[in-house]
């Protein structure tokens, strides 16, 4: 039985992880990390703690859907007490990403900005389309609920990285995150990433390839956050016995 620790249990996906773990045959919830107190009831057999060292020692693997600052604390403590980590927290800055890479040298870490099978396949399709449709303009639009804190979404940025990789481009040099005023014509290699926020949209990502006389749009829509929680648990089963290293969801799904 794989003992799972949930980091970020009070969040939208974190709550779903607790429910989905009840349905797993070879996994169980062993511990939950909280900064203060849980605002909902939980099985009394589950350890609830605000001490990271205690939290890590009570589980075989950690699934993290928290905030960047909290994820950073988890990584810093995990380096002292290595555990396999499945990280779905988005909005990590450069320092936090470098910390994640350093931590992956002493433990297996699966980092994914989106845990769904559909988005993993979409990234592969975007790479192929970008490589094949030379001369087509690439535009990415993502939509999320009004409460999402980071923009553009981590998924949209990963899709942009796939598009840039398909054309051997440095995304940092070609990405555009908004257009306003008299900015001139669109450049040839430009990859635009636009964010829309409103209502309770779980997540929608569209990658468009536009040319004179025709265009292709690749679209993924998440209709339930269970897509992310179930995907994270599938990743945890795959990761738990892997050697140290940095993995992604495509590795887990053998794409």
N, C-alpha and C positions, 0 to 999 in steps of 0.2 A: 504494500500500500504506500503510495507516494503522499507524503505529508506536505501540504501546500500552505504557504504563508501569503496572505493578501495584504499588500501595501497600497493604501488609498481606498480602503473599504467603504468609506462614506461617499465616494463619488458615484456618478451614474453607472459606470461600467463596474466599479468595485462591488456595488450592491448586487449586480447581476451575477458576478463571479461567485458570491456566497450562495446564491440560489442554484446556479448551474453545478456547483461542486456536490450538491446533495444528490445529483442524478448520476454521478460518476461511480463506476464500480471499483476502479483501481486507484482512485485519488480521494483524499479527504482533506477538509479544512482543519489545520492544526492550530493556526495562530493568526491573529489580526493585529496590525500595528495601527495605533491611533495617537494623535498628538494630544487630545484631551479625552473626551468621552464619546462613546457611540450614542447616537440618538435613536437607536432601534435595538430590539432584543436580539440575542444570539444564543446558540446552544451553549449551555454552561460548561461543556467539555472543551470548548475552544478557548485557548489562551488569548486574552486581550491585554496588550501591553503598550506602553509608550517608551519602552527601552529597546533600542535597536539591537543591542547585543543579545538580549533575551529573546527577542523576536527571531533573529537569525538562527539561534541555537535550537529553536523549537520546530524547525521545518527542514524539508529536503530541498525545496525550491521555492522561489519567491515570484509572484506575479504582481507587477507594479503598474497601476494606472493612477498616478498622483499628479503633482505639479512639479515643474522643473527644480525648484529649490529643495523639495522633499526628495526627489529622485537623486539629487546630488548628495544629500546626506546618506541615503541608502547605499550609494556607490562607495562613498568614503568609508563607511563602516564595513561593507562587504569585503573590501580589500583586506581588512584585518581578519575577517572570518568568512572566507569564500563560500558562496552558495551559487548554484545555477540561478540566473535571473532572466525572467521574461519581462521586458520593459516595453510598455505601450504608451508611456508619457511623451507627449509632443511639446514642441516649443523649446527644446534644449538649446542653450547657447553654445558658442564655440568651446568655452572652458568645460562645460558639462559633457559635450561630445568627446573631447579629448580625455576626460576622466573616465568616460565609459569605455573608450578604447584601451586605456591603461588597465582598467579593471578586467577586461576580457583576456588579458595575458595570464591571469591567475585563476580564472573561472569561466565556464561557458555562459555567454550572454546572447540572448536573442533579442535584438532591437528592431521594432517595426512601428512605423507611423500609422499603420493600419493592419489589423490582424485578419482581415477577411480574405477568403480564397479568391473572390472576384477581383479585388484590387491587386492581389499578387499577379493574377493573370493579366489584368489591365496594364500593369507596368511592363510586362513582357511584350504585349501587343503594341504599346506606345513606342518601345524601343525599335521594334521591327518596322512600324509605320514611319517613324522618323528617319530611319536609315533608308527606307525604300522610296519615300515620297520626297525626293530631293526637289527643292524649290518651293515646296508648300509652306505657307506661314503656319506657325504653331501658336495656338492660344489655349489657355487652360482657365476654366472657371470652376470655382468650388462654392458650394452653398452649405451652411450649417445653421443650427439654432442660435438664438439671440444670446445665449449664455456662454458660447465658446470664447475662450480668452485669447488664443493665439490666432494670428492671421498673417499670411495665408496658412492654411492647414498644413500639418506635416505631410499628409497624404499628397496634397497638391505639389508640394516642393519635391517629394520623392518622384512623382510623375514627371515633373520638370527635369529632374536629374536623369531620368530614363530617356526623355526626349533629347536632352543635350548629349548624352552618351551615344545615342544613335547617330549623331552627326559629328562626333569628336569635338564637341564644343565645351568650353569652360562656362558652366551655368552662371557663375558669379559675374561674368563679363557680358552675358547676353540677356539676363533676366530683367523683366520690367514688371513692376508690381502695381502700376496705376498710370493713367494718362489724364492729363488735365491741361487745358490751354493750348497755346500754339507751340507744339513740340516737334513739328515737322513730320515727314513721312515715316512710316514703319520701316525699320532697317531689315535687311535680308535675314540675318541670323537671330533676330529678336525672338525670345520666348516669353510671352506674357502670362502672368499668373494673377487672376483677379478673385477677390473674396466677397461673397454676399452673406449677410447675416440677417436672420429673421425667423420668428415663429419657433416651431419645434422640429425643424428639419434635422434628421439624424445625420445625414451626410450625402451629398451628391457631387460627383466630379465628372466634368466633361473635358476631354482633350480633343480639340478640333485641328484638323489639317486642311488649310484653305488655299485654293489655287484659282486661277482664272478659269471660269466655266464649270468648276466642280469643287466639292469639299467632302471630307469624311469626318464624322464625329464619333469618338469612342466614349461611352458613358457608363458610369457605375452609380447605382443608387442603393444606399443602405436604408432599409425600412424598419430595422430593429437593431438596438444596441447589443442584443444577444449574439449578433454576428461577430462582434468584437470579443465578447467574453468567451464564447465557445471556441473561437479561433485561438485565443490566448491559452486556453486549457489544452487544446490539441498541440500547440507549440510546446507547452510545458512537458507533456508526455514524451515528446520527441527529444527535448533538450536535456532531460534530467541526467542521462548517462553519457553525455557527450564530453569530449575533452575541452580544455580551455580554448577560447576563441570567440570571435564575434560573428554571429550568424544573423540571417534575416528570414523573413517568412517564406521567401522563395526556396531557401534551403530546406526548410521544414516540409514544404509541399513538393519538393523535388522538381521544381520548375527550372 
